[in-house]
Amino acid sequence: MDPTLFAVVFIAMIAAGCVKGIIGLGLPLTSIAILGTVMDLRQAIPFIVVPILVTNIYQAMQGGQLAAQFHRFWSMNLLLCAGTWVGTILLFIIDPSALVITLGIVVVGYALINLFSVTIRVPAKSEGWMSPVVGLISGILTGTTGSVGAPIAIYMQALGLEKTAFLQAVSLSFFITAVVWIAALIDQSAFDLTTTVVSLFAVIPAFVGMWTGQVLRDRLPEDKFRHWIFVFLIVVGANLIRKGIG
């Protein structure tokens, strides 16, 4: 097994875990954005799914509202799973350059919305039909680009969920997605011995990064860290767009 591959994954997961430790989410988006600059998304995506699964188990169990969140967002998560399966199939059909450009646009868009604190509000009466639509769109983006949950996170922020409920609901969706995603990737023969070993290995730097991010969050101004995280994601996303066009 190539030591360079492990080194690249280690760096990407440390950075992504640090982001998650500071702001509570962003591990898949950050890790796939970094990995996507140096390797094909078809190779990179299987590396991140086990860390996504494992890191969201604990967070999904926090807050005491798990049953309520499951019931409230069942339609969104159902369509999220279906979209993820379809997106994973498309991953191995669509031109990789188009996927890289799409990923870059998603990363830059998500970072800009957060960097400039754009306020989006979804009226409660629209939740019934919007939840499954957002779930399907997010699922397809997940399967094709690895950008788990950007639309989900934006949507839940727009619903005005308080912090604890928001993090639990997002983590629950990410966890459910990862279970289906792994099955879909296996169905596409995307897991060999090396991929499985690297994805399991990636759990370690992901947790190290999360711990580091939590330490930094407690010691330094969170707003400043969030600012530079989103600036970093804009740079990475722009580079992905450049790579896809080039």
N, C-alpha and C positions, 0 to 999 in steps of 0.2 A: 504494500500500500504506500502511496506517495506521501512522504512527510509534508511536502508543500501544501497538499490538499488539506491536511489536518491543521496546518498553521493558518491558512486562509480562513477556514471555518472557525477556528478558535478566535481569531481577531474579530470576525464579523459577529460572532455570538457574544463576545465580551462587550462590544460596543452596543449591540442590540439589547442585551441584558441590562446594561447601565441605563439605557433610555427607559426601559420598562421599570427599573427601580426608582427612577426619578419621577416619572409622570404616570406610572401605573399601567401603561400599555405601550405598544409600538415595537415589541420584539420582532414579530414577523415582518412588518413593513421595513424596519431598519436593516435586519439581517439579509432579506432578499434584495434590498436595494444595493447593499454593499456587494453581496455575492454576484448579483447580476452584472456588475461592472467587469468582472474577471472570468465569468463562465456562463455557459448557456443556461437559461432558466430551467430547461428540462433536466439538467444535472443538478442545479442548485436547489430547486424546490423540495425534493425528497430529503435533503439534509436538514431542513428546518422544522419538519412536521412533528417529530418526536419531542423536541424542546417546546414547541407550542403546546402540545398535549400535556406534558408534565408540568410546565410552569403555570398553566392556568387551572390545574386541579385545585391547588391550595386556595388561590384567590377566589375561585368560584364558590368555595365553601364558606367564605367570610361574609358576615353581614346579616345572617339570620333570615334572609328573604329568598332563599333559593327556590322554594316551591312557588312563591308568588311570581318571581322572575320567569320561571319555566312556563307557568300558566299564561302570563301576560304576553310573552314573545314566542309562543309555540308556533304560530303560523310563519313568523319571520324565520325561525330556526329550521323549520321544515323545508321552506323554499331555499334557505341558505345551503342546506345539505344537498338538495337536488341540483342547485346551481353549481355547487362545488364539484359534484360528480360530472356534470356536463362540461364544465370548464376544464376539468382534468383531461377529458377526452379531447377537447379542442386544443389543449396544450401540445399534443403530439400530432396535430394536423395543421394548425396555423403557422405561417411563416414566423420564426423566432424573432426576426427584426421588428415585426409589428407588435409582438408581445412586449419587447423591451421598451419600445416607444410608449406603449400603453402604460406600462409600469412606471416609467419616468413621469408621465403626465399625472398619474394617480398620486405619486409621492410628492411632486411639486404642489399639486392642488391641495392635498391634505396639509402640507407644511404651511402654505400661505394662509389657509383658513385659520389655523391655530396661531401663526405668527402675528397676524393682524387682529386676532380675537374677533373674527367675523361672527356675529350673532345670527343664528338661523333658528327659527321657531316653527314647530309643527303643531297645529291645533289638535287637541285631544280627539276631536270628532273625526280627524283624518287618519288616526292610527290604525283603524281596522283594515283599510285597504292599502295604506302605505307600507305597513310592516312586511307583508309578503313580497311586495315589489322591491323594497330595499334588500330583503333577504336574497331574492333571486339575483339581482344585479351584483350584490356583494359576493355571492357564491361563485358566479361566473368569473368575476375578477380574481377571486381566490384561486380557483383552479387553473386559470390561464396565466396569471402573473405572480401568484404567491403573496399578493398584498392583502392578507387576511384582515377584514374588518374595517377598512377605512370608511366605506359608506355606513357601516354599522355604527362605528364610533360617532361619526358626524350626526347620524340620525338620532342616536340616543342622547347626545348633547342637545339636539334641537327639541327633544321631548322634555327637557328640563329636569332630568333625573338628578337627584342629589348625589354627591361624590361616591358614597358607599354603595348605593344601589346601582349607580352607573358602572363602577368597576366590577361588581358582581355580575351584572347582566352581560357586560361585554365579555368577561372571562368565561361565563357559561356558554355563550355563543361560540367563542374561540375553541373551547374544549370540545363541544359537540362537532364543530366543523372539522377539527383535527382527527377525530375518530373516523368520520366518513371519508375524509381526505386520504388517510392512510389506506383505507380499503380500496378507494378509487385508484390510487397509485399502484397498489399491488395488482389490481385488475389490469393495469396498463403495463405490467412487468417492469415497473420503474425502480424496484428494489432488488439489488443484488447484494452479495455479502459485503462489499466495500461500502455501498450506500447505507446499509443497515448499521454497520459499525460506526461510520462517521456520524450518522444521525443520533445514535445513542451517545457517542462521545460528546456531541455538541451540547448535550444537557448540562455538562459540567461547566463550561465557560458561560453558559446562559445564566446559571445560578450564581456564579462568581460575579458576573456583571451586574445582576440584580442586587446582590449584597453591596457591591461598590456604589451603585446608584443610590441605594437607600442611605448609605453613610453620607454621601455627598449631599443628598437632599436635606438631611438633618443638620448639616454643618454650614451650608452655603445658601444664599438666596435662591429659592426655587425658580422665581421668575426669570432670573438671569440664565440659569441652566436651560430652562425651557426655550428661551430665546435662541440660544446657540445651537440647541438640538435641532430646532426647525430650520435654522440657517444651514446647518450641516445637511439636512435632508433635502433642501432645495438644491444645494450644490450637487449632491449625489444624484438626485432626480434629473437635473439638467444634463449631467454626464451620461445617464442612461439614454435620454432622448438623443443626445449627440451620437452615442454608440449605435443606436438603432438606425438613425438616418445615414450614418457613415457606412 
